[in-house]
Amino acid sequence: MVEDKSIHTLLVQDLNLYYGDTAIVKNVSFKADINECLVILGTNGAGKTSTFKCITSETAPTHGQV
């Protein structure tokens, strides 16, 4: 579990995104504070773009918080 929400610039907790029965993003949690650089790495089809779309509110997560 990630710490107190009030002290982080970006907080993602238990992010899940499903298209039908297929899990696109599953149980992603991380935090980023001011003056930190965050990189999301993974192979093709790993859910990087889908995670970013949830962070930017372009896509609503099935479960979890941003």
N, C-alpha and C positions, 0 to 999 in steps of 0.2 A: 504494500500500500504506500502511496506517496504522501508526503507530509502535508502540513497545513496549507490550504488553498490560498490564503491571503498574502503569502510572501513570494509567490511565483508569477512570472510574466506569462508563462504558458504551462498549463497543467492538463494532461490527458490521463484519464483514469478508466481502465477496463473498457476501452473502445472496441466495439464489435460492429461489423457491417456484414449483413447477409443480403444476397440477391437470391430470392427464393430459398432453397435449402442449402445453398452453397455459401460457406464462410469465406468472405473476401479479406476481412481484417478480423483477427481473433485475439481478444484479451491484451490489447496494446496499452501500456501505461508508461509515461515518462513526464519529466518536467524540464523546463528551460527557464533560466533566470536571466535578468537583464545582463548584458555584456557577455553572454554565452553564445556560442555558435552551435547549432544543432544540425546534424546530417542524418538523413534517413537513407540507409543503404540496403540493397537486396537485389536478388535476381529478377529477371522479367517475370511478371505475374505474382510478385510477392506481396502486393498491396500498398506500395509506396504512394502512388498517385491517389488511390482511394483514401488512404489515411490523410493525405494533404487536403483532399476535398472535404473531408469531415472537419478538419481544423479550420478551414476557411468558410465553413457553413454552406458550401456549394451542394453538399450531400448530407443529409441527416443520418447520424449513426443509428443502428438498430438498438444498441444498448451502450451505455457509458456516458462519460461527460468530457467536454472540452471546455 
